[in-house]
Amino acid sequence: MPEFCIAERDGHVLTVTMNRPERMNALHSPSHFEMDEIFNDFEKDPDLWVAIVTGAGDRAFSAGNDLKWQAEGKKTDPPASGFAGLAHRFNMKKPIIAAVNGLAMGGGFEVALACDIIIAAENAFFALPEPRVGLAALAGGLHRLSRQIPMKQAMGMILTGRRVMAEEGYKLGFVTEVVPEGGALEGARRWAELISECSPVSIRTSKDVVLRGQQYASADEAILADYQSVTDMRHSLDFIEGPLAFSEKRPPDWKGR
């Protein structure tokens, strides 16, 4: 059983809670390996279609790297999948939603940036303050933030370590929706339900095409490129079920394959 995080499934949705509230849900090496195992299982389970990541309590999503643990000279190596078992999980096909219920600092912000959707409570705030303690946001934050918002705005955050509240994050473009204080998880579940109404095969294909398409210099090249996920979708049961359900005027019975 995981000691530092909680994994709960509800239908097709998995909710993963970073559970170290006494450390503002800061993560240390054992936490990373626990989350790595949880997300490995999530990827393999055909009945799980969407994941939500959040933090225990209402004060913090995650304060990032546990600097106290590091200062004590203890092991800090993450798994191959990176910080929180997510930062280097580049081929994750299923969608992941971050429910940010408080501060998301350093590695905590990097975890959120590694997700596909960020739902933030209005009291949530974000920062990459690593330069203030002699470090750098090398768990993906420097690259993801500078690709998800305009470069000058990203550099303004990166080079100062300044805090950005949820509403500003929404205006900058890295927050998907701002919800009332205490409502991040509820908001994330609402989004997960909307995603679950769609074909999981189509969702995985759409995510794959968006992410892989970014390697091309122009939209024209990306549109004309070949994607294995598209071929797989066209040979799936969902590809048959969707039009059939539409023609029969009934809800589709998605198989996810």
C-alpha positions, 0 to 999 in steps of 0.5 A: 500500500502506498504510504505517501499518496492515495489512489482512488478509482471511481468508475473510469477515473483515478484520483491520485492525492499527494498525501504529505500535508505536514510537508505541504505535499512536498515530494521526496524519493519514496513519493516519486517511486510510489507515484511511478507505480501508480501511474504505471498501473493507470497506463496499463488498466483499460478500465481507467480512462482519466486521472486527476492529481491533487494534494491533501488538504486545502493549503497545498497542491505540492511545495515541490521538492522536499528540501528538508529531505535533501538537506539531510543528505537522503536519497533524492533520485527519482524513477525513470518517469521523473519527478512525481512519476510524471515529469518524464512520462512523455508517452502517456496516452491518457489525459491527466487533470491537475486539481490545484487546491493551494500553492504549487511551487517548484516541482509542484508547479512542474507536476501541474504543467506535466498534466493536460488540464489545470483546474485551479482554486481561486486561492491557488498560486504558482511559482518556479522559485528554484533560483532563489535557493540555488537550483533550477526548474529542471523537472520540465518546468523551464521547457513546459512553461516556455512552450505553454505561454508566451516566452516573455511572460514565461521568462518573467516568471522563471527569472524572478521566481515570482508567484502567480495567482490562479486568475493571472495563470488563467489569463496567461494561459496555463490554467484551464479554469479557475473555480471557487476556493475549495472547489478544485477537485470537484471542478476536476471531476466535472472535467473528467466526466466530460472527457469520459463521455467521449470515446477513450480511443478518440481521446488518446488519439487526439492527445497523441496527435496534438503532442506529436504534431508539435515536433513539426515546424508548421501546422501543414506538416503536422496535418499531413504527418502519419500517426499510428494512433490514428490508424489504431483508432480507425481499426477500433471498436469505438470507431464503429460504435460512435457512428452506430450509436449516433444513427440509433439515437442512443448513448454510445457504449464505449469499449476503449479499444 
